[in-house]
């Protein structure tokens, strides 16, 4: 058991609800291995109390914190500085105090691209298809642009949400030059062009674990060397990724994104490398025993 004293520095995560968060599991596992005098705890904060919570964190000397639903957008107006990455995504998930105020960034982008970077491929001539147009899809689009993808196709069912999604990028030519939006009906003709297929929707998540955003028949249309990436990390694998594996495709689940975005945040707070394997293994033990 870690000895917590008056000198122990505070890190944490805010959200509502936040009780289900796995971040304390992996962050405290890394902190224990590093032997630094920190503790990472969940802070339940309702929307109406967000400003007071941030003021309180400054008073008691919280070093940094993560943000989850429903605060990722609303917290941006309470920060003294926001990184360009977070501005592009339109959301912040990691905050730290820099002496002059709170600064925020979005490590979901880094988390998403980490397993793709390991492949050391030239992405400039590649095509990505992204299922969904919510907040997670925004981080994915920014990540794909950073990797240098040639084109990115967004699939969404709601016309107005698709229009809004596209319009929010209008002041970002790096994004708009590669971005196209589509309805699901176009998916069969798009799939054979895809080098990467990403699911950012909740389809396949508990309790609907027998659902897949793409059928096995459609998965068959993907290139033999295509990559299937599901942001869902439980169940593992999802039905979508089982279809992809049966096709012989490279399959990536959301656990790695969860680990990598958490590691990126912890490195910001501690200003040192962190044990990613320890973080990954702690989550696997928590999720799968």
N, C-alpha and C positions, 0 to 999 in steps of 0.2 A: 504494500500500500504506500502510495506517494505521501510524503510528509508535506503538508501545506502549511505555510507560515505567513506572517505578515509581509514577508519579502517576496512571496510568490506572485508572479505577474499574471494578469488575467487576459485570456483570449476567449472567444466564444462565437456563437451563431445566434442571430435573432430571426424570429419569424412567428407566424401564427397560422397553423400549429407548428411546433418545433420539436415536440416530444419524440417524433419518429425519426429524427435526423440521425444519420450514421456518421456525421462529421466528428462528434466527440470520440467515437471509437477509434477512428484512424489517426486523428490528430494527437490524442493522448498516448496512443501506442508509439508514435514517432517521438513525442516529447520525452517519454520514458526512456527510449533507447538513446536519445541524445544526452540525457542527464541534465537538461536545462531546467531552471526553476520557473516553469510555467504550468498553467492548468487551462484547459479548454472546456467551457461549459455552455449548455444551451440556455438562452434567455427568451422566454415567451413574451413577446411584445405585440400588443394589439395595434392596429393601424392608427387609432386615435392617440396613442401614447408614444409614437415614434420619435417625435422631436424631443420630448422630455427624456426618453431613454438615452438618446445620443448625448444630450447635455449631461445626464447623470454619468454616463461612461467616461466623459472627459473629467468630471469631478473626482471619480474614484480611481482614475488612472488605468482604465482598460487600454491595452496596447493595440488591439486590433480585433476585428470580428468579421464573420461571414454574414451574408444576408440571403434569406430565402423568401418564399411567398409569404405575404403579399407586398414586400417592401422594396423589391429590386429597382423599381422605377422611382417611387416616391422619395427614396432616400437621396436621390441625386441632388435635389435642391437644398439639402441640408449640409452638403459637403463643400469645403473650401476649394477643392480641386478634383477634377475627374479626368482620367486618362483618355486619350483619343480612342483607344479600343472600346472602352465603356460607352463613350459617346456614340460610336458607330452602332454598337449593339442596342443602345438605348436602355441599358440596365447595368447596375453595379452588384457584384456579389462578394467583393472583398474590400475592406476598409481598414486603414491604419492611421495613427496619429503621427504627424510629421513635425510637431513642434509649433506650427502656425495654425493648425486645424486638421480636420479629417480629410484624407485623400482616398478616392475610390477607384477601383478598376474592375475588370471582368475577367476572371481566370477561367471561365467556362470555355472561352476561345482556345486558350492554351491547352486546356484539358482535352478538348475535342481533337485538335490537330496532332497531339503528341504521338498516338499510335500510327498516324499516317506519315509523320516525319520519319519514323523509324524505317520506313520502307525505302527511303532515299530515291524516290521516283521523280522524274520530270513531269509535273502536273500541267504544264502549259498547254498541252494538246488534249487534255482530258475533259470529260463531261461528267458532271454530278447531277443526280436527281435527288431532291429533298422532299420527303413526304411530310406535309404540315407547314403551317405558316404562323406559328405562335412565337413566344419568346425564345424557346430553345432553337428554333429554326434561324432566328436572327444571329445568335452566336455561331451557328454552323456556317451561315453565309459569310460572316466576317472571317472565319477561319479558312474557308475555301478560297476567299479572295487573297488572304495572306499567303496561302500555299501557291497561288498563281494558277488556279484552275482556269481552263479556257472558257467554259460555260457552266452555268448553274441554273437548273430548272426547278421551280417550286411548284408542287402539286397541292392544291387546296380546293375544298368543296364550296366554300362561301365566297360569292363573287365580291361582295363589298370588302371582306377581310383581305382578299387577294389584292384588290385595288389599293387598299390602305397600306398593305405590306410593301407593295412596289413603290408607292409614292413616298414613303418615308426615307427612301434611299436617293431621292432626286438630287440632293446636294453632294452626293458622293459618287463621282464618275467612275472611280475604281470598281464600285459595286454594280452600278447600272449598266456598264458596258458588257457585263457577263451574265446579268440576271434576266430570266424570263419566267413568267407565271402561267400556269395551266390548270385546267380542270382535270379530274381523275380520268375522264373519258379518253384523254390523249396518252395515258400511260402506256398502253400496249405498243404504240408506235414509237414512243420515246425510249423505252427500255433497251432495245438493241443497241442504242448509241451510248449507254451509260457505262462509265468506268467505275463509278461509285454510286451506290444507292443507300441513302440515309433515311432512317425512320425517326422523326422527331415527335410523332404522335403517341398517345397513350395506348394505342391498339396493341394488345398482346400483354398488357400489364395486368397484374392481379386486380380483380378476380376473373378477368376475361382472358385467361391464359391460353385458351384454345383458339383465340382469334389471331389473325395476321393481316397487316395492312396490304399485303400483296399475296396473291395465291401462288401455289406451287407451279401452276401452269405458266404464270407470268414470269416467275423467277427463271424458268427455263429459257426465256428469251434473252437473258443477260449474257454478255460475253464470258467465255470461260475464265478469263483472268480478272473479271470484275470483283469489286469488294462490296460486301453488304455490311452496313454499320447500323446498329440499333442502339439508341440512347437509353433504352430500358436496361436495367441491370438485374432485375429479378422479375420473373424466373430467368434462369440462365441455363441453357439458351432459350430465347423466345421461340415461338413457332416460326416466325419470320426468319430467324437465323438458322433454325433447323432445316427449313426449306433450302436456304443458301448453302449450307454445309452438304446436304444431300446432292446438290448440283455440283459440288466440288469447289465452291467459291471460298475466298477468304472471308471470314466472319469475325466482326468485332462487336463486343457488347458494351453497354454503358458503364460497366464497373471501372474500366480503365479511364474513362473520362472523369468519373467521380474521384478516383484516386489522384489523377494528374492535376485536376483543378484544385484539389485540396493541398497537394504538395506545393503547387505554385503559390498559393496563399501563405502557407507556413514559411516558405523561403522568404517571402516579403517581410513577414513579421520578425523572423529570427535572424535574417541576413546571413544565412549559411545554408549549405546543402542539407537536404533531409532524406531519411531512409525510406524511399518509395516502396521497396519490397516489403518492409515492415507494415506500412500503411495498407498495401494491397492484401497481405496475408491476414491482417486483423479484420478486414472487411469480409474476406472469404470465410473466415472462421465464424464471424457473427452471422452471416447470411446462410451459410451452408453447413456449419458445424465441423 
